[in-house]
Amino acid sequence: MTQRRLLADRAVNIWTSFQRNVDPLARGATIVADPEIDADSIGGLASAKEEILTYAYAQTSPDVYGRWGTFPPSAMLMIGRGGSGKSLLAEYLATRTETAFVRVDVPRMVLDVIHGANKIGELVQGWSRALEEMPPVTIFFDELDFTRAHEMGKRATELPVGPIMDLLFELIDRSLAVEDCLVIGSTSHPDTLTEAFLAPGRFERIVEVNPLFPEDVVEALRIHALTAESRAGRPLFGEIDWGKVVNNTREPSIGDWIRILHAVLRRKARQDAAGETPEVVGNDDFAREISRFRQANTRIRTDGGNYL
C-alpha cells in the first residue's frame, strides 16, 4: 500500500470517528480522502485556477513566499453565484496539494447545531482534536452566509445568528491554527457577508469566480460531454454547435448547463428503455431542454445549480 493511500485511510478513520462522537452535528461535513479533481476537469475559470495554485504553494512550497519577502494568506474566500464552480475549485486545491478534502456544508451544519445544541462543546473540542491528528487537510467552508442559503428557507429569520456565527468563527479559527491545514471558503452572497470573516488572520484573499460567457460555459459542456461518452464507452453527441447552444441564453449558471446536458442524456436513456432507437444528441435536443428550463424557472426561483 502506498504512503498516499495510508494517509488517506488514516484521514477517513479519524474523521469518521469524530463524526460518530458528535452525531448529528458533524453530518454537514463530508470527507474525500484522496480527491482527484484536476484543472482540466474544470471548464474555464483561468483566473480563479491561478489563484488556487498560488494558495496551493503554501502547502507544497512554503519557502517560496519567504524568498519574495511575503507570506501566504491565512485563508482564501471565493465569491460567485451558485453553480459557478466554487466547490470544484476547492477540491482542486486539495488535489493539487495532495491533501484530504473536508467540505463543510455550512447551512446544513447550522440546522444540525440548532437541533443538537447540547453537543456544541463536544463539536468544538472534537473538531480541533480531529484536525490535529489528521494528515494534511483542506477544509472548505461552503456558503458562509448561511442565512441566505435556500436550504434555510423561512427559518433563516428565526435563527440565533449571533451564537451560530460565534461557533462558525471558532471552527474557522481552530482550523487555521492547525499546521498543514489549508482553509478555503465560499459565498454566493458577498454583499451580505459580515466583514468579520475578512478580519486579519481569517479570509485574507478574496477570489471572484466569474465564468466568462460563452467561452467557459462551452468548455465546461465539452468536458462533461466527453466524460459522458467515456462513461458510456461510445459516441453520444453528434456535430454540436456548442456556441450556438449557449449563445443568447445567459440565465443558466455553469452548474445549470451541466444539469441541462444530463437532462438531455436522461431523455435519450428513457427513449432507449422504452424500446425506441434514439439518435445521438443534437442541437435540437438542447433547444428543447433549454425551453423546459426557462419555463420551470418562471415558476421556481433558483440561484443556479451545483457545478458537479
DACORNOR-V832099 format. One record per run of one state. SS is the DSSP state (H for helix, E for strand, L for the rest). FROM is the first residue (numbers start at 1). LEN is the number of residues. If there is no record, write none. Layout:
SS:FROM:LEN  SS:FROM:LEN
//
This chain:
L:1:2  H:3:19  L:22:3  H:25:4  E:29:4  L:33:6  H:39:3  L:42:4  H:46:15  L:61:2  H:63:5  L:68:7  E:75:5  L:80:6  H:86:12  L:98:2  E:100:6  H:106:10  L:116:1  H:117:17  L:134:3  E:137:6  L:143:3  H:146:3  L:149:1  H:150:9  L:159:2  H:161:16  L:177:4  E:181:7  L:188:2  H:190:3  L:193:2  H:195:4  L:199:4  E:203:6  L:209:6  H:215:18  L:233:4  E:237:1  L:238:4  H:242:5  L:247:7  H:254:20  L:274:7  E:281:1  L:282:1  H:283:15  L:298:11
//
